[in-house]
Amino acid sequence: MVKATQQQDLELLSTARNGLVYLTANDWALIADKAKRVQFKAGEHFLQRGHRSHGVYILLKGTAGAQIPPPGNSRIIGPGEVCGEVSFLDEQPATADVIANEAIEALYLDRPTLQSLFELFPHLGSRFFHSLALILSHRLREVIGPPAVAKKS
């Protein structure tokens, strides 16, 4: 049963369109092996704006709402997606509150675990950070809105 669940998790993670898209199947196997599996109940905060998270969460089941300032600006995070990435990158407090909309299962990777993986497998680190850059670019574009149409001169 554990093997089947692990296989389903790896399939979900490697095919997620809004997740860490540059990671390979081998990368995911390494990450899943080192990650801590965590659960949250509906309504539970698992990231709080202004508090450090010390790692990243990768959702496996359920959805969560990321509430980003100003009030009323929110985004739904679903299976295969990452949260806590901004705090992970800059080692500063979280920029958003993330609250479980329903029961959540996620993988949690703390900074020391990821750093040791990146030291052992530098290309994994490169693909991980490239994926985070793409995720942040997409999320920034969502906040900014569609690009302006270039005017003909």
FENCORNOR-V129333 format. One record per residue. N is the residue number from 1. RES is the residue in one letter. SS is DSSP state (a for helix, b for strand, c for the rest). D_LAST is the distance of its C-alpha to the last C-alpha in whole Angstrom. Layout:
<<N	RES	SS	D_LAST> <N	RES	SS	D_LAST>>
This chain:
<<1	M	c	63> <2	V	a	62> <3	K	a	61> <4	A	a	59> <5	T	a	57> <6	Q	a	56> <7	Q	a	55> <8	Q	a	53> <9	D	a	51> <10	L	a	50> <11	E	a	49> <12	L	a	47> <13	L	a	45> <14	S	a	44> <15	T	a	43> <16	A	c	41> <17	R	c	37> <18	N	c	36> <19	G	c	39> <20	L	c	40> <21	V	c	38> <22	Y	c	39> <23	L	c	42> <24	T	c	45> <25	A	a	48> <26	N	a	50> <27	D	a	48> <28	W	a	48> <29	A	a	52> <30	L	a	52> <31	I	a	51> <32	A	a	53> <33	D	a	56> <34	K	a	55> <35	A	c	54> <36	K	b	56> <37	R	b	55> <38	V	b	55> <39	Q	b	55> <40	F	b	54> <41	K	c	55> <42	A	c	53> <43	G	c	52> <44	E	c	53> <45	H	b	50> <46	F	b	50> <47	L	b	47> <48	Q	c	47> <49	R	c	45> <50	G	c	46> <51	H	c	49> <52	R	c	48> <53	S	c	49> <54	H	c	49> <55	G	b	48> <56	V	b	46> <57	Y	b	47> <58	I	b	46> <59	L	b	47> <60	L	b	49> <61	K	b	50> <62	G	c	49> <63	T	c	46> <64	A	b	45> <65	G	b	43> <66	A	b	41> <67	Q	b	41> <68	I	b	38> <69	P	c	37> <70	P	c	36> <71	P	c	39> <72	G	c	38> <73	N	b	36> <74	S	b	38> <75	R	b	37> <76	I	b	40> <77	I	b	41> <78	G	c	43> <79	P	c	45> <80	G	c	43> <81	E	c	41> <82	V	b	42> <83	C	b	42> <84	G	c	43> <85	E	a	41> <86	V	a	39> <87	S	a	42> <88	F	a	44> <89	L	a	41> <90	D	a	41> <91	E	c	45> <92	Q	c	44> <93	P	c	45> <94	A	c	43> <95	T	c	40> <96	A	b	41> <97	D	b	44> <98	V	b	45> <99	I	b	47> <100	A	b	49> <101	N	c	48> <102	E	c	51> <103	A	c	54> <104	I	b	52> <105	E	b	53> <106	A	b	51> <107	L	b	51> <108	Y	b	51> <109	L	b	50> <110	D	b	51> <111	R	a	50> <112	P	a	53> <113	T	a	53> <114	L	a	49> <115	Q	a	50> <116	S	a	53> <117	L	a	51> <118	F	a	48> <119	E	a	51> <120	L	a	53> <121	F	c	50> <122	P	a	47> <123	H	a	44> <124	L	a	45> <125	G	a	44> <126	S	a	41> <127	R	a	40> <128	F	a	41> <129	F	a	38> <130	H	a	36> <131	S	a	36> <132	L	a	36> <133	A	a	33> <134	L	a	32> <135	I	a	34> <136	L	a	32> <137	S	a	29> <138	H	a	29> <139	R	a	31> <140	L	a	28> <141	R	a	26> <142	E	a	28> <143	V	a	28> <144	I	a	25> <145	G	c	24> <146	P	c	21> <147	P	c	18> <148	A	c	15> <149	V	c	12> <150	A	c	9> <151	K	c	6> <152	K	c	4> <153	S	c	0>>
